[in-house]
Amino acid sequence: MQDIKEFNLKELRDKLLNLGSHKYYAQAIFNWIYQKGACEFSSMSNLPVSLRHALALDFYILGSALADLQVSSDKTAKFLFELKDANLVEAVSIPVSSRLTACISSQAGCKFSCNFCASGLKGFKRNLTKGEILDEVLYLKNNAKVNQLTHIVFMGTGEPLDNYDNVLEAIRIINSPVAFNIGARRITISTCGIIPGIERLNSEDLQIELSISLHAPDDQTRSRLMPVNKKYPLAALIKCCHEYTAKTNRQITFEYILIKGINSGLVYAQKLVMLLKDLKLAKVNLIPANPVFELKIFPPSQEEVNSFKECLFKAGINVTLRKERGQDIDAACGQLRLKHEKK
Ligand code: SAH
């Protein structure tokens, strides 16, 4: 049995020919799965019954099972999925006004051990397949209550640029007009700063958004928070960002979690201004840390958050402050999975 979502339209056409059927049913199957949310071949009423039977013998549509669902008072919903090999991954759906953003995982566990993040606490398990990434999107789309699914962010567990091929292939399905049809500008990859991955993204024919988890403006602090900084230090990362913006003419968003006692003082804001001042197409998104008790991570005071923001703003940096959502449902990265694995 194979996950039918592993195939792009052309590959599915070839599969249908191999089954002795017609290639033009491929687009109908895409329509059923990605647009109508069909989870069974038997419901694909405009396909010949014999083809529906043949497909059900060789393929499945959903590989992952929903293991838990928590809905916050602000309607943020956290989904926990069990993969076929019993690994667990999380995805979060976040409704804001008319939007619905799906925050998707790209790996089971994470190997990068950022020490403010609960995702890495249980170590790395494996890359998600393209089909498993699309399972998350399908579940969230099919569960959307008020708003339609409009945005996708790869900010769940794992490092998308460390699972480059599967993530990019999944994005092509998410973006395809005959599949999920979500515009490239509404799809964001968030990376801890894998330079070779950012360089590869430069030359993709996709207008997707790039976020970089920066979290500190100097190598000493960043290496302490994010061990990946030892491999890809700030000078090289910022140089790579200059090249990316020059080549793509697209803005990069720098994510900066404000962590009490670690990186939230004014001196860090001033260093951040110096680091980014020559980068024209840049934006900083400040995120007061979600508390992770196991890691002794807490947000700074509201005053400290405000003066950090003010310092960037006065220096002419485009800065936003992310509102924390879903705090009552352990929606900070990796927290739901962590809770389950402790059981
Ligand atoms: N590996 C990718 C994507 C997953 S982590 C990356 O590093 O960008 C994505 C984001 O999770 C982080 O940048 C951060 O914004 C968020 N995050 C992780 N732990 C957090 C915490 N304790 N508080 C707030 N945000 C957190």
Boltz pocket constraint, residues with backbone or C-beta under 6 A from the ligand:
constraints:
  - pocket:
      binder: B
      contacts: [[A, 116], [A, 117], [A, 118], [A, 154], [A, 155], [A, 156], [A, 157], [A, 158], [A, 159], [A, 160], [A, 190], [A, 191], [A, 192], [A, 193], [A, 211], [A, 212], [A, 213], [A, 255], [A, 257], [A, 287], [A, 288], [A, 289], [A, 290], [A, 291], [A, 292], [A, 297], [A, 332], [A, 333]]
      max_distance: 6.0
